[in-house]
Amino acid sequence: MSEKNAQLYVDNDGNLQSADLPEPEDKCLTCDKKHTACVSFLSHENAMMHKDMDNERSHRQTLFVCLTVIILTLIFVISYTFRMNSFIDVIKQLTADIVEIARAKGIPAP
């Protein structure tokens, strides 16, 4: 078995096996060697450029989503804190007014 014509695969038991491939009969049109992939340099560079652009776009989208989640979380936390502080101030003022009215009427207040 020639190493050039062997294809490795994993069988159902998880063992690495090799199988013979048939000899290719036709030669590549742009080169004299057999068993080589015939992809032009420009075609390869074009594919890699598109892959890089897709990766960059994906990274920008991920960054945008992360920043959006962080900003929305900050907005909700700040709004909740402000609302709760306002509510606590109102409760303190109402409690002080109730205590003042109770003392005015002679009712013992805490």
Backbone torsions as a table, in degrees:
resi	resn	phi	psi	omega
1	MET	NA	129.7	179.3
2	SER	-84.8	140.2	179.8
3	GLU	-66.2	-29.4	-179.8
4	LYS	-69.2	-27.6	-176.3
5	ASN	-105.2	17.1	-179.8
6	ALA	-103.8	138.1	176.4
7	GLN	-118.4	128.0	-179.2
8	LEU	-91.2	142.6	176.1
9	TYR	-151.7	163.3	178.8
10	VAL	-105.3	125.7	-179.8
11	ASP	-81.2	-177.9	-175.7
12	ASN	-64.5	-24.7	179.4
13	ASP	-85.5	-4.0	-179.5
14	GLY	89.3	10.5	179.8
15	ASN	-89.9	144.1	178.2
16	LEU	-80.1	124.3	-178.8
17	GLN	-123.6	159.7	174.6
18	SER	-127.0	147.0	-179.7
19	ALA	-130.2	144.9	178.0
20	ASP	-76.0	137.8	173.8
21	LEU	-102.3	149.1	177.4
22	PRO	-67.6	148.9	178.3
23	GLU	-67.3	130.3	176.8
24	PRO	-70.9	140.1	-176.0
25	GLU	-95.3	-27.8	-177.6
26	ASP	-100.7	149.3	178.4
27	LYS	-93.6	158.8	175.4
28	CYS	-66.5	147.2	-177.5
29	LEU	-76.4	-24.8	-175.3
30	THR	-104.3	-4.5	179.6
31	CYS	-143.1	164.4	-177.6
32	ASP	-94.1	-11.6	-176.6
33	LYS	-83.1	145.8	171.4
34	LYS	-89.0	161.9	173.6
35	HIS	65.0	26.9	175.9
36	THR	-118.4	146.7	177.2
37	ALA	-75.6	135.1	-177.9
38	CYS	-105.8	77.6	176.9
39	VAL	-116.0	126.9	-177.8
40	SER	-69.7	155.9	-178.7
41	PHE	-60.8	-43.5	-178.3
42	LEU	-66.1	-38.3	177.6
43	SER	-64.1	-42.7	178.0
44	HIS	-63.8	-45.4	179.4
45	GLU	-63.2	-38.1	178.0
46	ASN	-62.7	-45.4	179.2
47	ALA	-63.2	-41.8	180.0
48	MET	-67.6	-36.5	178.2
49	MET	-63.8	-43.1	179.0
50	HIS	-65.8	-38.2	177.6
51	LYS	-64.4	-42.5	178.3
52	ASP	-63.7	-41.2	178.5
53	MET	-64.2	-40.1	177.6
54	ASP	-63.9	-40.8	178.3
55	ASN	-64.1	-43.4	179.0
56	GLU	-63.6	-42.4	178.6
57	ARG	-62.8	-41.4	179.1
58	SER	-63.7	-40.4	179.3
59	HIS	-66.7	-40.0	178.1
60	ARG	-64.0	-42.5	-179.9
61	GLN	-64.7	-40.3	178.5
62	THR	-64.7	-43.0	177.9
63	LEU	-61.9	-42.9	179.3
64	PHE	-61.2	-44.6	-179.8
65	VAL	-64.6	-44.1	179.4
66	CYS	-61.9	-45.9	179.1
67	LEU	-63.6	-38.4	178.6
68	THR	-63.2	-44.3	179.3
69	VAL	-63.6	-42.5	179.7
70	ILE	-64.0	-44.5	-179.2
71	ILE	-65.1	-43.3	178.8
72	LEU	-64.4	-39.2	178.1
73	THR	-63.2	-43.2	177.7
74	LEU	-62.0	-41.9	179.1
75	ILE	-61.2	-45.7	-179.3
76	PHE	-66.1	-41.4	-179.0
77	VAL	-66.3	-44.7	-179.7
78	ILE	-65.5	-42.5	179.2
79	SER	-63.6	-44.4	180.0
80	TYR	-63.3	-42.9	-180.0
81	THR	-64.1	-44.1	178.9
82	PHE	-62.8	-44.5	-179.8
83	ARG	-62.8	-43.9	-179.5
84	MET	-67.4	-37.9	176.8
85	ASN	-63.6	-40.6	177.5
86	SER	-64.3	-42.0	179.7
87	PHE	-64.5	-41.8	179.2
88	ILE	-64.6	-39.1	177.5
89	ASP	-63.4	-41.2	178.5
90	VAL	-64.3	-44.0	179.3
91	ILE	-62.7	-42.4	178.4
92	LYS	-62.3	-42.1	179.8
93	GLN	-66.1	-42.3	178.7
94	LEU	-65.1	-40.1	178.5
95	THR	-63.8	-42.6	178.5
96	ALA	-63.4	-40.8	178.7
97	ASP	-65.2	-41.2	179.6
98	ILE	-64.5	-42.7	178.7
99	VAL	-63.4	-40.7	179.5
100	GLU	-64.2	-43.4	179.0
101	ILE	-66.3	-41.2	-179.9
102	ALA	-63.7	-41.7	179.4
103	ARG	-66.8	-34.9	179.4
104	ALA	-65.1	-32.4	-179.4
105	LYS	-91.8	0.0	178.0
106	GLY	83.7	14.7	177.8
107	ILE	-87.9	130.7	179.1
108	PRO	-67.9	129.8	-179.9
109	ALA	-121.6	147.8	-179.3
110	PRO	-68.8	NA	NA
